[in-house]
Amino acid sequence: MKNNKIYQFLTSIRLAIFLLVAIAVLCILCTLIPQNQTESVYIQQYGRLGAGVITLLGFNHVLSSFWMYLFGIFFAINLSLCTWKRFRWAIAMSKKKLRIDAWGSPLLHVGLCLILVGAAFSLSLGRQIYYEIPVGKSAKVSGTSGIFQLQVEDFTVEYYEDEITPRQYRSKIMVQREEETALPLEVEVNSPAKFDGVSILQQAYGWETTITLSTKQASRQVQIKDDEWITLFGEGEDTVSLGIAFYPDYAEVDGTAQLLSNKDNNPHLLWVVTKGGIPVASDVLALGESDTIFETLGITFDSYCYYTGLQIKHDPGIPIIFAGFFLVCAGLLMRYVFVKKGE
């Protein structure tokens, strides 16, 4: 087999270097080109020709593109065959005399294979879902053994001295499977919680306000996260929209709305009505106040609360990757620490 040209090509160090460089280039492209966006986003940034090339070559989803799979498969073949060669060499050396350093290279290659397998598991079987859950409400989350309930009990934010920039924020949650006792957990930035095989990470937060829009015939409550626009009626240039902005610590300076801090010291809601994108009316409401937008439409500022942005992540490849990293370290130790002097 040593004289087989295909075998020599697949086990060559040149092929390994080329594949590693190619994968590195793809990873760089992944950071430079926005991923998984609509066609209009690419046309706006790169023009129609550039957007067409990016879409055709699959650079709009690099990690799951044909090129990444192609280079990854060839690298796996190259690494596996090289590992087999190293094991045969180590066995041949050990038949004469046991040498610990001879097994360093095979273990290193096995570790690299495991890292590659773990990455493949993460890419194909891993999943992550983002939830925005207001305080006091819950969501049904999928774990490794089934669905469980995730209830947000409380949310707190620590600010720097300017009382606007967050220093740390955390969620107090309760997780519960059916007919099991609820388990309290705390999640904060860089300190995830784990339950039923998934990681719960603190990703973001914001304010959810509740307003009531009412007419003479009916009324409806609307929940709004942070700032949001609602289309009331009309089309094109005749579109009438309602914009809502929440100020947890409101002040008016020279007729302009100002945010003093992100603490809810003086909560107010600013509403703006536009027609064809041009403002036609606006006002500010304190908590519990009502106002008239049109003769037939009223608005009431009912309530507000924090919502927490939690990411639920399941990555089955992580244990395999850690095992591979351990073998790589063990292989390097055996290869370069236990080597005999003069060899």
LUMKOL-579995 format. One record per residue (C-alpha): residue number from 1; x negated, y negated, z negated; residue in three letters. Coordinates in pm, 1 decimal, m for minus. Last residue first. Example, Ala and Ser with C-alpha at 12.3 -4.5 7.8 and 13.67 -1.06 7.14 Angstrom:
<atoms>
2_m1367.0_106.0_m714.0_SER
1_m1230.0_450.0_m780.0_ALA
</atoms>
This chain:
<atoms>
343_m1697.1_m983.7_m1979.0_GLU
342_m2001.1_m1121.9_m2172.0_GLY
341_m1803.3_m1169.9_m2489.1_LYS
340_m1506.2_m940.1_m2527.4_LYS
339_m1161.0_m1080.4_m2458.4_VAL
338_m937.3_m1078.4_m2767.6_PHE
337_m867.2_m1452.7_m2764.3_VAL
336_m824.0_m1513.7_m2390.1_TYR
335_m605.5_m1231.9_m2260.8_ARG
334_m439.3_m1126.4_m2585.2_MET
333_m343.7_m1483.1_m2680.4_LEU
332_m229.6_m1566.1_m2326.8_LEU
331_m14.6_m1252.9_m2321.5_GLY
330_138.2_m1328.3_m2662.7_ALA
329_225.7_m1683.2_m2551.3_CYS
328_383.8_m1552.6_m2230.1_VAL
327_564.2_m1281.3_m2428.2_LEU
326_714.8_m1542.0_m2663.1_PHE
325_820.5_m1759.6_m2367.2_PHE
324_994.4_m1460.6_m2211.3_GLY
323_1184.2_m1389.3_m2532.9_ALA
322_1285.9_m1756.9_m2550.1_PHE
321_1410.2_m1742.6_m2189.4_ILE
320_1609.3_m1426.5_m2261.4_ILE
319_1768.8_m1586.0_m2567.9_PRO
318_1858.9_m1899.3_m2361.6_ILE
317_2011.9_m1717.8_m2063.4_GLY
316_2355.7_m1670.7_m2215.9_PRO
315_2421.4_m2049.5_m2210.0_ASP
314_2764.9_m2149.2_m2341.8_HIS
313_2829.9_m2519.2_m2390.5_LYS
312_3126.5_m2710.8_m2529.0_ILE
311_3062.7_m3083.0_m2491.9_GLN
310_3235.8_m3313.4_m2737.2_LEU
309_3341.7_m3673.8_m2676.3_GLY
308_3506.5_m3809.6_m2988.4_THR
307_3810.4_m4033.9_m2992.2_TYR
306_3841.8_m4315.2_m3242.3_TYR
305_4180.6_m4456.2_m3335.1_CYS
304_4433.2_m4720.1_m3232.1_TYR
303_4799.4_m4794.9_m3290.9_SER
302_5123.2_m4946.0_m3159.2_ASP
301_5036.0_m5253.2_m2950.4_PHE
300_5373.7_m5328.7_m2793.0_THR
299_5446.3_m5423.4_m2429.4_ILE
298_5762.0_m5551.0_m2261.7_GLY
297_5898.7_m5527.9_m1910.1_LEU
296_6216.5_m5675.5_m1759.6_THR
295_6145.1_m6046.5_m1791.1_GLU
294_5786.0_m5969.3_m1716.1_PHE
293_5488.2_m5901.9_m1945.5_ILE
292_5677.9_m5974.2_m2265.9_THR
291_5486.6_m5929.6_m2589.8_ASP
290_5487.4_m5713.1_m2899.1_SER
289_5273.8_m5712.4_m3213.9_GLU
288_5199.9_m5404.4_m3426.8_GLY
287_4821.5_m5446.3_m3417.8_LEU
286_4733.1_m5789.2_m3283.6_ALA
285_4810.9_m5872.1_m2922.7_LEU
284_4620.7_m6093.5_m2678.4_VAL
283_4764.2_m6240.2_m2358.0_ASP
282_4735.0_m6233.4_m1980.7_SER
281_4921.4_m6333.0_m1662.7_ALA
280_4863.2_m6368.9_m1286.9_VAL
279_4515.7_m6221.8_m1241.8_PRO
278_4433.0_m6154.6_m870.8_ILE
277_4365.8_m5794.7_m767.1_GLY
276_4667.7_m5776.3_m535.7_GLY
275_4882.8_m5882.0_m826.8_LYS
274_4708.5_m5867.5_m1162.8_THR
273_4839.3_m5838.3_m1517.6_VAL
272_4594.4_m5867.7_m1807.4_VAL
271_4625.9_m5726.4_m2158.1_TRP
270_4388.4_m5785.1_m2449.8_LEU
269_4436.9_m5567.5_m2758.5_LEU
268_4324.9_m5675.0_m3102.3_HIS
267_4155.5_m5507.2_m3397.7_PRO
266_4000.0_m5738.5_m3659.7_ASN
265_3749.2_m5548.2_m3874.3_ASN
264_3752.7_m5229.6_m3664.9_ASP
263_3375.0_m5203.4_m3639.5_LYS
262_3222.6_m5242.7_m3294.4_ASN
261_3111.0_m5596.3_m3370.4_SER
260_3184.8_m5960.5_m3287.2_LEU
259_3350.1_m5891.1_m2951.1_LEU
258_3452.4_m6221.9_m2789.1_GLN
257_3766.1_m6324.5_m2598.0_ALA
256_3725.9_m6666.1_m2433.3_THR
255_3925.4_m6978.5_m2518.3_GLY
254_3622.3_m7163.1_m2649.8_ASP
253_3544.5_m6869.0_m2879.3_VAL
252_3823.1_m6623.3_m2962.0_GLU
251_3733.4_m6341.8_m3198.5_ALA
250_3812.9_m5972.8_m3198.8_TYR
249_3652.7_m5692.7_m3398.6_ASP
248_3793.5_m5366.5_m3257.3_PRO
247_3851.5_m5531.5_m2917.0_TYR
246_4053.6_m5303.7_m2685.8_PHE
245_4097.3_m5381.7_m2315.5_ALA
244_4412.3_m5304.0_m2112.9_ILE
243_4468.7_m5389.0_m1746.3_GLY
242_4816.6_m5381.3_m1596.6_LEU
241_4850.3_m5358.1_m1220.5_SER
240_5087.5_m5504.8_m960.8_VAL
239_5016.6_m5385.9_m607.1_THR
238_5145.9_m5633.5_m346.2_ASP
237_4816.0_m5646.5_m156.9_GLU
236_4830.9_m5270.7_m105.0_GLY
235_5128.2_m5105.9_m275.6_GLU
234_5382.2_m5201.4_m542.0_GLY
233_5445.5_m5091.7_m900.2_PHE
232_5295.7_m5070.8_m1248.0_LEU
231_4948.5_m4940.0_m1169.5_THR
230_4766.5_m4892.1_m1499.4_ILE
229_4407.6_m5008.9_m1554.1_TRP
228_4186.4_m4890.7_m1838.2_GLU
227_3941.3_m5010.5_m2099.3_ASP
226_3859.4_m4776.7_m2393.2_ASP
225_4082.3_m4468.1_m2373.5_LYS
224_4448.6_m4548.6_m2318.9_ILE
223_4746.5_m4356.3_m2455.6_GLN
222_5083.0_m4461.2_m2314.1_VAL
221_5417.4_m4456.5_m2494.0_GLN
220_5736.7_m4484.5_m2295.5_ARG
219_6044.8_m4700.9_m2307.5_SER
218_6387.1_m4689.9_m2143.0_ALA
217_6676.1_m4883.9_m1984.9_GLN
216_6609.4_m5241.7_m2093.2_LYS
215_6241.3_m5191.8_m2024.1_THR
214_5960.9_m5081.5_m2252.0_SER
213_5589.6_m5012.3_m2233.0_LEU
212_5459.7_m4884.1_m2565.8_THR
211_5089.9_m4890.3_m2639.7_ILE
210_4849.6_m4642.0_m2796.3_THR
209_4479.3_m4719.3_m2814.0_THR
208_4194.6_m4470.1_m2793.7_GLU
207_3850.8_m4596.7_m2889.0_TRP
206_3518.2_m4445.9_m2789.7_GLY
205_3279.4_m4157.3_m2840.3_TYR
204_3003.6_m3967.4_m2665.8_ALA
203_2805.8_m3642.9_m2647.0_GLN
202_2823.0_m3456.3_m2978.9_GLN
201_2747.6_m3093.9_m2893.8_LEU
200_2945.2_m2780.1_m2975.2_ILE
199_2744.2_m2467.3_m2890.6_SER
198_2926.4_m2148.6_m2792.3_VAL
197_2899.1_m1789.8_m2916.2_GLY
196_3206.7_m1795.0_m3137.6_ASP
195_3097.5_m2109.1_m3322.4_PHE
194_2782.6_m2319.7_m3314.4_LYS
193_2733.1_m2680.3_m3427.3_ALA
192_2510.0_m2930.8_m3251.5_PRO
191_2252.3_m3159.0_m3419.0_SER
190_2096.5_m3391.1_m3160.4_ASN
189_2390.6_m3634.4_m3199.9_VAL
188_2628.1_m3515.1_m3470.3_GLU
187_2861.1_m3222.4_m3528.8_VAL
186_3004.6_m3119.0_m3864.7_GLU
185_3193.2_m2794.8_m3917.3_LEU
184_3489.2_m2681.1_m4127.7_PRO
183_3608.2_m2320.2_m4069.2_LEU
182_3979.8_m2241.6_m4052.1_ALA
181_4072.7_m1900.3_m4192.0_THR
180_4174.7_m1645.0_m3929.7_GLU
179_4518.7_m1552.3_m3792.3_GLU
178_4432.0_m1693.7_m3449.8_GLU
177_4081.9_m1836.6_m3427.6_ARG
176_3999.5_m2156.8_m3610.7_GLN
175_3762.3_m2449.6_m3579.7_VAL
174_3786.5_m2759.5_m3798.2_MET
173_3594.5_m3072.6_m3706.6_ILE
172_3402.2_m3355.4_m3866.7_LYS
171_3247.7_m3561.2_m3590.1_SER
170_2925.4_m3759.1_m3602.0_ARG
169_2771.0_m4081.5_m3482.5_TYR
168_2420.0_m4218.6_m3524.5_GLN
167_2245.1_m4551.6_m3476.5_ARG
166_2517.0_m4713.1_m3264.5_PRO
165_2445.7_m5061.4_m3119.4_THR
164_2725.7_m5306.3_m3204.7_ILE
163_2687.0_m5376.3_m3578.1_GLU
162_2384.2_m5598.9_m3497.5_ASP
161_2209.0_m5443.7_m3799.5_GLU
160_2218.2_m5095.4_m3648.1_TYR
159_2539.5_m4897.3_m3656.8_TYR
158_2650.4_m4571.8_m3819.0_GLU
157_2961.3_m4418.5_m3664.3_VAL
156_3220.1_m4189.4_m3819.8_THR
155_3478.2_m3943.1_m3685.0_PHE
154_3731.4_m3741.1_m3882.6_ASP
153_3943.5_m3424.3_m3871.9_GLU
152_3902.4_m3331.7_m3505.8_VAL
151_4073.0_m2992.7_m3457.7_GLN
150_3923.0_m2720.9_m3235.2_LEU
149_4151.8_m2419.5_m3186.6_GLN
148_4003.9_m2094.5_m3056.8_PHE
147_4045.8_m1899.5_m2733.3_ILE
146_3868.2_m1568.8_m2679.5_GLY
145_3559.8_m1366.0_m2767.6_SER
144_3292.3_m1577.1_m2595.9_THR
143_3467.4_m1901.7_m2683.0_GLY
142_3728.5_m2094.6_m2480.6_SER
141_3853.4_m2412.8_m2644.5_VAL
140_4208.8_m2521.5_m2718.6_LYS
139_4212.1_m2886.3_m2814.8_ALA
138_4305.2_m3079.5_m3126.2_SER
137_4431.3_m3411.9_m3255.7_LYS
136_4375.1_m3600.2_m3579.5_GLY
135_4092.8_m3811.5_m3440.3_VAL
134_4121.8_m3835.8_m3063.1_PRO
133_3967.6_m3559.5_m2848.0_ILE
132_3759.7_m3620.4_m2535.0_GLU
131_3646.3_m3279.4_m2411.4_TYR
130_3354.9_m3184.4_m2183.0_TYR
129_3313.2_m2829.8_m2054.8_ILE
128_2988.3_m2637.6_m2012.4_GLN
127_2925.0_m2304.9_m1849.5_ARG
126_2638.1_m2058.5_m1811.8_GLY
125_2693.0_m1741.4_m1611.3_LEU
124_2518.8_m1815.4_m1278.7_SER
123_2263.9_m2083.6_m1368.2_LEU
122_2198.2_m1967.1_m1722.2_SER
121_2166.0_m1604.1_m1613.1_PHE
120_1925.0_m1705.8_m1334.4_ALA
119_1719.2_m1909.6_m1582.0_ALA
118_1705.2_m1609.1_m1813.3_GLY
117_1586.1_m1386.8_m1527.0_VAL
116_1311.3_m1638.2_m1440.3_LEU
115_1204.7_m1665.4_m1803.2_ILE
114_1205.8_m1284.9_m1824.4_LEU
113_982.9_m1259.5_m1517.3_CYS
112_742.2_m1516.4_m1666.1_LEU
111_723.4_m1310.3_m1984.1_GLY
110_656.3_m995.0_m1783.1_VAL
109_372.1_m1178.9_m1606.8_HIS
108_220.0_m1287.3_m1938.0_LEU
107_254.2_m932.7_m2071.8_LEU
106_74.3_m794.1_m1766.2_PRO
105_m206.3_m1057.1_m1803.9_SER
104_m264.5_m991.2_m2173.1_GLY
103_m278.7_m612.6_m2138.8_TRP
102_m647.2_m605.7_m2036.9_ALA
101_m734.4_m816.7_m2343.3_ASP
100_m634.5_m532.8_m2574.4_ILE
99_m886.3_m296.0_m2420.5_ARG
98_m857.6_74.8_m2488.6_LEU
97_m1138.4_253.5_m2306.4_LYS
96_m1155.0_452.1_m1983.1_LYS
95_m782.9_519.0_m1944.1_LYS
94_m714.5_165.0_m2069.0_SER
93_m863.3_8.2_m1755.3_MET
92_m639.7_213.7_m1525.5_ALA
91_m331.4_129.4_m1733.6_ILE
90_m419.1_m242.9_m1723.3_ALA
89_m465.9_m232.8_m1343.8_TRP
88_m134.1_m57.2_m1289.9_ARG
87_34.0_m310.6_m1519.4_PHE
86_m120.1_m603.0_m1331.3_ARG
85_m4.4_m467.0_m995.0_LYS
84_352.9_m422.8_m1127.5_TRP
83_349.2_m780.8_m1255.3_THR
82_230.1_m902.5_m915.4_CYS
81_518.8_m715.8_m754.6_LEU
80_769.4_m873.6_m993.6_SER
79_625.0_m1224.5_m953.4_LEU
78_633.5_m1215.8_m575.0_ASN
77_984.9_m1069.0_m567.1_ILE
76_1111.4_m1328.6_m819.0_ALA
75_940.1_m1606.4_m620.0_PHE
74_1108.0_m1481.6_m302.1_PHE
73_1449.5_m1481.2_m473.1_ILE
72_1396.5_m1829.9_m621.4_GLY
71_1280.2_m1975.7_m289.7_PHE
70_1594.0_m1849.4_m115.0_LEU
69_1832.0_m1934.0_m401.7_TYR
68_1696.6_m2287.9_m427.8_MET
67_1706.8_m2331.6_m50.7_TRP
66_2066.6_m2209.9_m14.2_PHE
65_2182.0_m2468.9_m268.2_SER
64_2306.8_m2405.9_m622.3_SER
63_2050.2_m2623.3_m799.9_LEU
62_2039.9_m2872.2_m511.8_VAL
61_2409.6_m2964.9_m496.3_HIS
60_2408.5_m3281.3_m280.5_ASN
59_2083.0_m3158.1_m126.2_PHE
58_2278.5_m2889.3_57.9_GLY
57_2091.1_m2936.8_385.8_LEU
56_2405.9_m3038.8_575.7_LEU
55_2531.0_m3262.6_293.0_THR
54_2204.5_m3456.1_264.3_ILE
53_2170.3_m3484.1_643.4_VAL
52_2527.7_m3610.9_680.5_GLY
51_2485.7_m3862.6_397.6_ALA
50_2169.9_m3994.6_562.3_GLY
49_2344.2_m4034.1_897.9_LEU
48_2656.4_m4191.8_746.1_ARG
47_2465.9_m4441.7_533.8_GLY
46_2245.9_m4357.8_234.2_TYR
45_2409.4_m4522.5_m68.4_GLN
44_2765.6_m4589.8_52.0_GLN
43_2774.8_m4277.2_266.9_ILE
42_2654.7_m4068.3_m28.7_TYR
41_2929.1_m4203.6_m256.8_VAL
40_3193.4_m4164.2_15.8_SER
39_3111.0_m3793.1_51.1_GLU
38_3211.9_m3726.8_m309.0_THR
37_2945.8_m3652.7_m570.1_GLN
36_2808.1_m3316.2_m681.7_ASN
35_2455.2_m3444.9_m747.6_GLN
34_2312.2_m3794.3_m716.7_PRO
33_1980.3_m3774.5_m526.1_ILE
32_1654.6_m3859.5_m707.8_LEU
31_1681.2_m3612.5_m997.8_THR
30_1782.0_m3313.3_m783.5_CYS
29_1523.7_m3415.1_m524.9_LEU
28_1256.9_m3371.1_m793.8_ILE
27_1392.5_m3024.3_m872.5_CYS
26_1379.8_m2936.2_m502.7_LEU
25_1017.0_m3053.4_m485.2_VAL
24_931.6_m2836.6_m788.8_ALA
23_1094.8_m2534.4_m622.8_ILE
22_884.8_m2591.8_m308.2_ALA
21_565.7_m2636.4_m512.5_VAL
20_634.7_m2314.1_m703.6_LEU
19_709.6_m2129.7_m379.6_LEU
18_389.8_m2249.8_m211.5_PHE
17_179.2_m2159.2_m517.1_ILE
16_330.0_m1808.5_m534.1_ALA
15_280.2_m1755.7_m159.9_LEU
14_m83.4_m1859.2_m190.4_ARG
13_m128.6_m1624.9_m488.4_ILE
12_m48.4_m1332.2_m260.7_SER
11_180.7_m1050.5_m375.5_THR
10_442.6_m1085.5_m99.8_LEU
9_177.1_m1137.3_168.9_PHE
8_m28.2_m837.1_59.5_GLN
7_283.1_m620.7_55.5_TYR
6_379.3_m739.5_405.0_ILE
5_25.2_m676.0_528.8_LYS
4_16.1_m318.5_393.7_ASN
3_m350.8_m240.2_324.3_ASN
2_m296.7_m233.1_m55.0_LYS
1_0.0_0.0_0.0_MET
</atoms>
